[in-house]
């Protein structure tokens, strides 16, 4: 799921693209950085400097995947949490920061979602794929891992599968486990489970295929949300690691995503 040991990437990024979310803070930061170099369009860049929050970083990474050209991304936090981002400092030389950064390589989930009318959609999820009830009726979901049905009927508000990079996001809010980046694991986490009430989820090898089949989808409709993309009236989702779609995040030395995941487990307030 996540590879790389946080080592220096050994590359020299000469052509940088500057991308900013549409918030006032991010646009002000963009204006402050414009004079630091000759920025190039994303299609011509060796690496991207991304100004915003985690949501904008995910949006940028998905745009790269959709365009079929993925380059390393160095984020600077102008949002709220900034889990995937570095600290913003307008005084620092941005080119030097990017070229001193350490890299982490992420493989997202490849999700095949089938709707009630038989349409098949292929989407990728960098953080997680969530199945969520659409109405006040609880969802009923059959859970298959590997070649075996593990839970015949999970009655719940929903269920999600999170990557190590996404394990501190929605998964953590749903009381799922935090996964080390190099663990090659996935978190399968129920959302407000009613039956079986004591099931708290599972930690799975990321090589295993997972199938989530919606039971009684007409009466109990379910939506699938992969990061920021939503599909409604789902009948079934099948997911596995997208091993051919590696993404690279760049972090300042000592500020890696791995350290943030470890630190998150010691927050007590």
C-alpha positions in Angstrom: 0.0 0.0 0.0 2.7 2.4 1.0 6.3 2.0 0.1 9.5 4.0 0.5 11.4 4.5 3.7 11.2 8.3 3.7 14.7 8.5 2.2 16.0 11.3 0.0 14.5 10.9 -3.4 17.8 11.5 -5.2 16.1 13.6 -7.9 16.5 17.2 -8.9 13.3 18.9 -9.7 14.0 21.8 -11.9 10.6 22.5 -13.4 8.0 23.1 -10.8 4.2 23.7 -11.2 2.4 25.8 -8.6 -1.2 24.8 -7.7 -3.4 26.5 -5.2 -6.9 25.9 -3.9 -9.4 28.7 -4.3 -9.4 29.8 -0.6 -8.2 33.3 0.2 -5.2 31.9 2.2 -4.0 29.6 -0.5 -4.4 32.3 -3.2 -2.4 34.8 -1.0 0.3 32.2 -0.6 0.4 31.6 -4.3 0.8 35.3 -5.0 3.7 35.4 -2.4 5.5 32.5 -4.1 5.1 33.5 -7.8 8.2 35.6 -7.7 10.4 32.7 -6.5 10.9 31.1 -9.9 9.7 30.4 -13.4 6.7 28.2 -12.7 5.6 25.9 -15.5 2.2 24.2 -16.3 1.5 20.9 -14.6 1.9 19.0 -17.9 5.5 20.2 -18.2 6.6 20.0 -14.6 8.9 17.5 -12.8 7.1 18.1 -9.5 4.1 20.0 -8.2 3.9 22.5 -5.3 0.4 22.2 -3.9 -1.1 25.0 -1.7 -4.2 24.2 0.3 -5.4 21.4 2.6 -5.7 17.7 2.5 -8.8 17.8 0.3 -7.1 19.9 -2.3 -4.1 17.5 -2.3 -6.4 14.6 -2.9 -8.1 16.5 -5.7 -4.7 17.2 -7.3 -3.5 13.6 -7.0 -6.8 12.3 -8.5 -6.4 14.8 -11.4 -2.9 13.4 -12.1 -4.3 9.9 -12.1 -7.1 10.9 -14.5 -4.6 12.6 -16.8 -2.4 9.6 -16.9 0.7 11.6 -15.8 1.7 11.4 -12.2 4.6 13.5 -10.7 5.7 14.0 -7.1 3.7 16.4 -5.1 5.0 18.7 -2.3 2.1 20.1 -0.3 2.1 23.3 1.9 -0.7 23.5 4.4 -3.1 26.4 4.0 -6.0 24.3 5.2 -7.1 22.9 8.5 -5.4 19.6 9.4 -2.8 19.3 6.6 -2.0 15.7 7.3 -0.6 15.2 3.8 1.1 18.6 3.7 4.2 20.4 4.9 4.3 23.6 7.0 3.8 26.8 5.0 6.7 29.3 5.2 6.7 32.1 2.6 10.3 33.0 3.6 11.9 29.7 2.7 13.2 29.0 -0.8 10.6 26.6 -2.2 12.9 25.0 -4.8 15.4 24.1 -2.1 12.7 22.7 0.2 11.3 20.5 -2.6 14.7 19.2 -3.6 15.7 18.3 0.0 12.4 16.6 0.6 12.0 12.9 1.4 9.5 10.8 -0.5 6.7 8.3 0.2 5.1 6.3 -2.5 1.4 5.4 -2.2 -0.6 2.9 -4.2 -4.4 3.7 -4.1 -7.3 1.3 -4.0 -8.9 0.3 -7.3 -12.6 0.1 -6.8 -15.1 -1.5 -9.2 -18.6 -0.3 -8.2 -21.7 -1.8 -9.7 -25.0 0.1 -9.4 -28.5 -1.3 -9.1 -29.1 -0.8 -12.8 -26.0 -2.8 -13.7 -23.6 0.1 -14.6 -20.0 -0.6 -13.7 -17.7 2.3 -12.6 -14.0 2.0 -12.0 -12.7 4.6 -9.5 -9.6 5.0 -7.3 -9.5 5.8 -3.6 -6.3 7.2 -2.0 -7.7 7.5 1.5 -10.7 5.2 1.7 -13.9 3.8 0.0 -17.0 4.1 2.2 -20.4 2.5 1.7 -23.1 4.7 3.4 -26.8 4.3 3.8 -28.8 6.8 1.7 -32.0 6.8 3.8 -33.0 6.4 7.5 -33.1 2.6 6.9 -29.9 0.8 8.1 -27.8 -0.8 5.4 -27.4 -4.5 5.2 -24.1 -5.6 3.6 -22.5 -8.9 2.9 -18.7 -8.9 3.5 -16.4 -11.1 1.5 -12.6 -11.2 2.0 -10.5 -13.4 -0.1 -12.7 -16.2 -1.4 -14.9 -16.5 1.7 -18.0 -14.7 2.9 -16.9 -13.5 6.4 -20.1 -11.7 7.5 -23.4 -12.8 5.9 -25.3 -9.7 7.0 -23.6 -6.6 8.5 -26.4 -4.3 9.7 -25.0 -0.8 10.0 -24.9 2.8 8.9 -22.1 1.8 6.6 -18.6 0.3 6.2 -15.3 1.6 4.9 -12.0 0.3 3.7 -9.0 2.6 4.5 -5.4 2.6 3.3 -2.6 3.4 5.7 -2.5 6.9 4.3 -6.2 7.3 5.0 -6.3 5.4 8.3 -6.1 8.7 10.3 -9.0 10.3 8.4 -12.6 9.0 8.3 -11.4 5.6 9.5 -10.1 7.0 12.8 -13.3 8.9 13.4 -15.2 5.6 13.0 -12.9 4.1 15.7 -10.9 2.2 13.1 -7.1 1.4 13.7 -4.2 3.6 12.7 -2.0 1.7 10.2 1.8 2.2 9.9 2.7 3.3 6.4 4.9 0.4 5.5 2.5 -2.2 7.0 0.9 -3.3 3.6 -2.4 -3.5 5.4 -6.0 -2.3 5.0 -8.5 -1.4 7.6 -12.0 -2.7 7.2 -14.1 -0.7 9.6 -17.9 -0.7 10.3 -19.7 2.6 10.7 -22.2 2.4 13.7 -22.7 -1.4 13.5 -25.9 -2.8 14.9 -25.5 -6.5 14.1 -23.1 -8.1 14.8 -22.9 -5.5 17.5 -19.5 -6.6 18.9 -17.7 -6.6 15.5 -15.2 -3.8 15.5 -13.7 -4.4 12.1 -10.6 -6.2 10.7 -7.0 -5.5 9.7 -6.3 -7.2 6.4 -3.3 -7.8 4.1 -3.5 -5.4 1.2 -3.1 -8.2 -1.3 -6.6 -9.6 -0.4 -9.6 -8.7 -2.6 -12.6 -7.4 -0.8 -16.2 -7.6 -2.0 -19.0 -5.6 -0.3 -22.5 -6.6 -1.5 -25.5 -4.6 -0.6 -28.5 -6.7 0.6 -32.0 -5.5 -0.2 -30.6 -2.5 -2.1 -34.1 -1.2 -3.2 -35.4 -0.9 0.3 -32.1 -0.1 1.8 -30.1 2.0 -0.8 -26.4 2.6 -0.3 -24.0 5.1 -1.8 -20.3 4.6 -2.3 -17.8 7.4 -1.7 -14.2 7.1 -2.9 -12.4 10.1 -1.4 -14.3 12.9 -3.0 -16.3 11.0 -5.6 -19.8 9.7 -4.8 -21.9 7.0 -6.6 -25.5 6.3 -5.5 -27.7 3.2 -5.5 -24.8 0.7 -5.2 -25.3 -3.1 -5.6 -21.8 -4.2 -5.0 -18.2 -2.9 -4.8 -15.1 -5.0 -5.5 -11.7 -3.6 -4.5 -8.0 -4.3 -4.5 -4.7 -2.4 -4.6 -4.1 -0.4 -7.8 -0.4 -1.5 -8.0 0.1 0.3 -11.3 -0.9 3.7 -10.0 1.8 4.8 -7.6 1.7 8.3 -6.2 4.6 10.1 -4.6 4.3 12.7 -1.8 7.3 14.8 -0.7 7.9 15.8 2.9 10.5 18.0 4.7 13.1 16.0 6.6 11.7 15.1 10.0 8.2 15.9 9.0 7.2 12.7 7.2 3.7 11.2 7.0 5.1 8.2 8.9 6.0 10.3 12.0 2.5 12.0 11.9 0.8 8.6 11.9 2.9 7.6 14.9 2.3 10.9 16.7 -1.5 10.7 16.1 -1.7 7.6 18.3 -0.4 9.5 21.4 -2.8 12.5 21.2 -4.8 12.4 24.4 -6.9 15.6 24.1 
